[in-house]
Amino acid sequence: MGTRAAISRIYRGEISADIVGRPKIWYTISGLLLALSIAGLLVQGLNFGVEFKGGSVFTFKAPSASIEQVRGAVADGGAHQVIVQKAGGDWRATTESLSSDQVTEVKTSVSKELTVPAEKVSTQVVGASWGGEIQKKAWQALLVFMVLIIAYLSVAFEWRMAVAAVVALVHDLVITAGIYAWSGFEVTPATLLGFLTILGYSLYDAVVVFDMIKEVTKPLGPTSRTTYSEAANQALSSTLVRSLNTSLVAILPVGAILFIGTTLFGAGTLKDLSLALFVGMIVGTYSSICVATPLLVQFKEREPKYKQIRQNIARREQSPKRTSKAKVRAGAGASSSSTGENGPSDGDDGDGDGDGEQQATPEIRSTVTVRKVVQSGSRQQPKRGSRQQRRGGK
């Protein structure tokens, strides 16, 4: 019941983690991921497909052949850079750009060694100029996307939110590209589509969080008792579960395509797209929560308005009146604890009622005025008698 109650409170937003107040942790994690990704891009590099660098593609069916046999048959035809993939029931061998005579030799070698009819081997020659055109269009699409995002966020929210969102988008692109470099997956036009798609997912999470932050921080003024950081963290906590659920629902089918489709069903043509989506959705969810929001808060806390709110709260906390109240509470707590340890005072019957009167609190006892009453007139006391009478004599 304890675990269920905690999960229920998290879903209702009653339990909030201090995500905004710990930017160093998230920046350190992001820095390590970026460094690893950049190292992969510099050391390994991206494995661009034939659509980008040009080459020749041979497609044929050979159910009984292995990947080593297919690579050997294509290489025996005179090709040097052979990349073999299995797409469904077809083999797809990619080589460097070959002349028409070399293409004929490769088809003859495949037909001879793998017992595949020559007319069943389809060929496709892709020029490097066409690949360069694809790269140019991809960069143009990315630039247009970034400009539109900055313009939309600047109009709908403000430029600080736009900057934070763009930083998160670049963060997602670099990490996804680095994972592509380390994994050795081929970069194809489908990969570019995946990259553009993950930018949309990352932006969606950031817009949801920023919209809630804008709503929560709008009433803040000089007399507010909450800083911008605390209000932003509250807004983030209220949308955290929604963002995680949305991302999880989107990641599950993509993960099925990536891990199940490529291993069991040989969906090789989809693995490039699914890897970009799978990595980008995870990194995009993380960046919108742990990178974009803390960065936005740091920008906003530098504004004079929110600086003044923080100073006013600190001044009220350090005021003499607040300090004296804190001391009184501390003294009351100490006196009550000492009373509980030492037991009831004189005249108390042990149940806290005393002689039918309630005990005065320290504040009440401090206001009681003590007056000395002097008796006037003769004192009515018994006579003491003589010393002999007191000793028992007569």
C-alpha positions in Angstrom: 0.0 0.0 0.0 2.9 2.3 0.7 4.3 2.0 -2.9 0.8 2.4 -4.4 0.1 5.5 -2.3 3.5 7.0 -3.3 2.8 6.3 -7.0 -0.7 7.8 -6.7 0.7 10.9 -5.1 3.2 11.3 -7.9 0.5 11.0 -10.5 -1.6 13.7 -8.7 1.5 16.0 -8.5 1.6 16.0 -4.7 5.2 14.8 -4.7 7.6 16.9 -6.6 11.3 16.4 -7.2 13.6 19.4 -7.2 14.6 19.2 -10.8 15.0 22.9 -11.4 17.1 23.4 -8.3 19.8 20.9 -9.4 21.0 22.1 -12.8 24.7 21.0 -12.2 23.6 17.4 -12.1 21.7 17.6 -15.4 24.4 19.7 -17.1 27.0 17.2 -16.1 25.1 14.3 -17.5 24.4 16.2 -20.7 28.1 17.2 -21.0 29.2 13.6 -20.7 26.7 12.5 -23.3 27.7 15.3 -25.7 31.4 14.6 -25.2 30.9 10.9 -25.9 28.8 11.7 -29.0 31.3 14.2 -30.4 34.0 11.7 -29.9 32.0 9.1 -31.9 31.5 11.6 -34.7 35.3 12.4 -34.8 36.6 8.9 -34.3 34.0 6.7 -36.1 32.2 9.1 -38.3 28.8 8.7 -39.8 28.3 5.8 -42.2 26.6 7.5 -45.0 24.5 5.4 -47.4 24.8 5.1 -51.1 22.2 7.8 -51.4 24.7 10.4 -50.1 28.1 9.3 -51.3 27.0 7.5 -54.5 27.6 3.9 -55.5 26.0 0.8 -57.0 23.3 -1.3 -55.4 22.7 -5.0 -56.2 19.5 -6.6 -55.1 18.6 -10.3 -55.4 17.2 -13.4 -53.7 19.4 -16.1 -52.3 17.6 -17.9 -49.4 20.3 -20.4 -48.7 23.3 -18.0 -48.8 25.0 -16.4 -45.8 26.1 -12.8 -45.5 29.8 -13.9 -45.9 28.9 -15.8 -49.1 27.1 -12.8 -50.5 29.9 -10.4 -49.7 32.5 -12.8 -51.2 30.5 -13.2 -54.5 30.2 -9.4 -54.9 33.8 -8.9 -54.1 34.9 -11.5 -56.6 33.2 -9.5 -59.3 35.7 -6.6 -58.7 34.0 -4.5 -56.0 36.1 -3.3 -53.1 33.8 -1.6 -50.6 31.0 -4.1 -50.1 28.2 -3.5 -47.5 25.7 -6.3 -47.3 22.2 -6.0 -45.7 19.2 -8.3 -45.7 15.9 -6.6 -46.3 13.1 -9.1 -45.8 13.9 -12.0 -48.2 16.2 -10.0 -50.4 19.9 -9.4 -50.2 21.1 -5.8 -50.7 24.8 -5.3 -51.6 26.1 -1.8 -51.8 29.5 -1.0 -53.4 31.4 2.0 -54.6 30.5 3.5 -58.0 31.1 1.0 -60.7 31.2 1.3 -64.5 28.8 -0.6 -66.7 31.4 -3.3 -67.4 32.2 -3.8 -63.7 28.4 -4.0 -62.9 28.2 -6.8 -65.5 31.1 -8.7 -63.9 29.5 -8.4 -60.4 26.2 -9.8 -61.8 28.1 -12.7 -63.5 30.0 -13.5 -60.2 26.8 -13.5 -58.1 25.0 -15.6 -60.7 27.8 -18.2 -60.7 28.6 -18.5 -57.0 25.1 -18.1 -55.6 23.2 -19.9 -58.4 21.1 -16.9 -59.0 19.9 -16.1 -62.6 21.6 -13.0 -63.9 18.3 -11.5 -65.0 17.1 -11.8 -61.3 19.9 -9.5 -60.1 18.7 -5.9 -60.2 21.1 -3.1 -60.2 20.9 0.6 -59.3 23.6 3.2 -59.8 23.4 6.3 -57.7 25.6 9.3 -58.5 27.4 11.3 -55.9 25.8 14.5 -57.2 22.3 13.2 -56.3 23.5 12.4 -52.8 24.9 15.9 -52.5 21.6 17.3 -53.5 19.9 15.3 -50.8 22.3 16.6 -48.1 21.6 20.2 -49.3 17.9 19.7 -49.1 18.2 18.1 -45.6 20.2 21.1 -44.3 17.7 23.5 -45.8 14.8 21.7 -44.2 16.6 21.7 -40.8 17.4 25.4 -41.1 13.8 26.3 -42.0 12.5 24.2 -39.1 14.8 26.0 -36.6 13.8 29.4 -37.8 10.1 28.6 -37.6 10.5 27.1 -34.1 12.3 30.2 -32.9 9.7 32.5 -34.4 6.8 30.6 -32.9 8.2 30.3 -29.4 9.2 34.0 -29.4 5.7 35.1 -30.3 3.8 32.5 -28.2 6.0 32.8 -25.2 9.3 34.8 -25.2 12.8 34.7 -26.7 14.3 33.1 -23.6 12.0 30.1 -24.0 12.9 30.0 -27.7 16.6 29.9 -26.9 16.2 27.2 -24.2 14.2 25.1 -26.6 16.7 25.4 -29.5 19.6 24.5 -27.1 17.6 21.3 -26.2 17.0 20.5 -29.9 20.7 20.8 -30.8 21.5 18.7 -27.7 19.2 16.0 -29.0 20.6 16.1 -32.6 24.2 15.8 -31.5 23.6 12.9 -29.1 21.5 11.0 -31.6 24.1 11.5 -34.3 26.8 10.3 -31.9 24.9 7.1 -31.2 24.5 6.6 -34.9 28.3 7.0 -35.3 29.1 4.5 -32.5 26.5 1.9 -33.7 27.7 2.0 -37.3 24.1 2.2 -38.7 23.9 3.5 -42.2 22.6 7.1 -42.6 19.9 7.1 -45.3 17.1 9.5 -46.3 14.9 7.6 -43.8 17.4 8.6 -41.1 16.9 12.3 -41.9 13.2 11.9 -41.7 13.7 10.3 -38.2 15.8 13.3 -37.2 13.2 15.8 -38.2 10.5 13.7 -36.4 12.4 13.6 -33.1 12.7 17.4 -33.2 8.9 17.5 -33.2 8.7 15.2 -30.2 11.3 17.2 -28.2 9.6 20.5 -29.1 6.2 19.1 -28.0 7.4 18.3 -24.5 9.2 21.7 -24.2 6.1 23.6 -25.2 3.9 21.7 -22.8 6.2 22.5 -19.9 6.8 26.1 -20.9 3.0 26.7 -21.2 2.5 25.5 -17.7 5.4 27.6 -16.4 4.0 30.7 -18.0 0.6 30.1 -16.4 2.0 29.4 -12.9 4.5 32.3 -12.9 2.1 34.9 -14.3 0.7 36.0 -10.9 4.2 36.5 -9.3 4.7 40.0 -7.9 6.8 41.9 -5.3 4.7 40.5 -2.5 4.8 36.9 -3.6 6.1 34.3 -1.2 7.4 32.0 -4.0 10.4 32.5 -6.3 10.4 31.9 -10.0 12.5 28.8 -9.5 10.0 27.3 -7.0 7.0 28.1 -9.2 8.7 26.7 -12.3 9.6 23.5 -10.4 5.9 23.2 -9.3 4.8 23.6 -12.9 7.3 21.0 -14.1 6.1 18.5 -11.5 2.5 18.9 -12.5 3.4 18.0 -16.2 6.1 15.4 -15.5 3.9 12.4 -15.5 2.1 13.6 -18.6 5.4 13.9 -20.5 6.6 10.6 -19.4 3.4 8.8 -20.3 3.3 10.4 -23.7 6.9 9.5 -24.5 6.5 5.9 -23.2 3.5 5.3 -25.4 5.4 6.6 -28.4 8.6 4.7 -27.6 7.1 1.2 -27.2 6.0 0.7 -30.9 9.2 2.2 -32.2 11.2 -0.1 -29.9 9.2 -3.0 -31.3 10.2 -2.0 -34.8 13.8 -1.6 -33.9 14.4 -4.7 -31.7 11.8 -7.2 -32.9 11.4 -6.2 -36.5 15.1 -6.0 -37.4 16.0 -9.2 -35.5 13.1 -11.5 -36.2 11.5 -10.3 -39.4 14.5 -8.7 -41.1 13.0 -5.2 -41.5 16.3 -3.8 -42.5 14.8 -0.9 -44.4 13.2 0.4 -41.2 16.0 0.1 -38.7 17.6 3.4 -39.7 14.4 5.2 -39.1 13.5 3.3 -35.9 16.9 3.9 -34.3 16.7 7.7 -34.9 13.2 7.8 -33.4 14.0 5.5 -30.5 17.1 7.4 -29.4 15.6 10.8 -30.2 12.4 10.3 -28.2 14.3 9.3 -25.1 16.9 12.1 -25.3 14.2 14.6 -26.3 12.1 13.8 -23.2 15.1 14.1 -21.0 16.3 17.4 -22.5 12.9 19.1 -22.3 12.7 18.4 -18.6 16.3 18.5 -17.4 18.0 20.8 -19.9 15.5 23.3 -21.3 13.6 24.1 -18.1 16.6 24.6 -15.8 18.2 26.8 -18.5 15.0 28.9 -18.8 14.9 29.3 -15.1 18.5 30.6 -15.0 17.6 33.1 -17.7 14.5 34.3 -15.9 16.1 34.6 -12.4 18.5 37.2 -13.9 15.6 39.6 -14.6 15.2 42.5 -12.2 11.6 41.6 -11.4 12.4 38.1 -10.2 15.6 39.2 -8.5 13.5 41.6 -6.5 11.0 38.9 -5.5 13.9 36.7 -4.2 15.4 39.7 -2.3 12.0 40.5 -0.7 11.5 36.9 0.4 15.0 36.9 2.0 14.4 40.2 3.7 11.1 39.0 5.2 12.8 35.8 6.4 15.5 37.9 8.2 13.2 40.5 9.6 13.3 41.0 13.5 9.6 40.2 13.8 10.0 36.9 12.0 13.1 36.1 14.0 11.4 36.8 17.3 8.5 34.6 16.4 10.9 31.8 15.5 12.6 32.2 18.9 9.3 32.2 20.7 8.3 29.0 18.9 11.6 27.4 19.7 11.3 28.4 23.4 7.7 27.0 23.5 8.9 23.8 22.0 11.7 23.4 24.5 9.5 24.2 27.5 6.8 21.8 26.4 9.4 19.0 25.8 11.0 19.6 29.2 7.5 19.5 30.8 6.8 16.2 29.2 10.1 14.8 30.4 9.9 15.9 34.0 6.2 14.9 34.4 3.4 17.0 35.9 4.2 19.9 38.0 3.1 20.4 41.7 -0.6 20.5 42.0 -1.2 18.5 38.8 -3.1 15.3 39.1 -1.3 13.7 36.1 -4.0 14.0 33.5 -3.1 17.5 32.5 -6.2 19.1 34.2 -4.5 20.2 37.5 -7.1 21.7 39.8 -9.6 22.0 37.0 -7.7 24.8 35.3 -5.7 24.5 32.1 -2.0 25.2 32.2 -1.0 28.5 30.7 1.1 28.6 27.7 4.5 30.4 27.8 3.0 33.3 26.0 0.1 33.6 28.5 2.4 33.1 31.5 4.6 35.9 30.3 1.7 38.4 30.5 0.6 37.5 34.1 1.3 40.3 36.6 2.4 39.1 40.1 1.2 41.3 43.0 2.3 41.0 46.6 -0.6 41.1 49.0 0.1 42.6 52.5 -2.2 41.5 55.3 -3.3 44.3 57.7 -4.5 43.9 61.3 -3.5 41.4 64.0 -2.5 38.0 63.1 -4.8 35.2 64.4 -2.4 32.5 65.6 -2.6 30.1 68.6 -0.7 30.9 71.7 2.5 29.1 72.1 2.5 28.7 75.9 5.5 28.7 78.3 8.6 26.7 77.8 7.7 24.3 80.6 4.3 23.6 79.1 5.9 22.8 75.8 8.2 20.3 77.5 5.3 18.5 79.0 5.4 20.0 82.5 2.7 21.8 84.3 
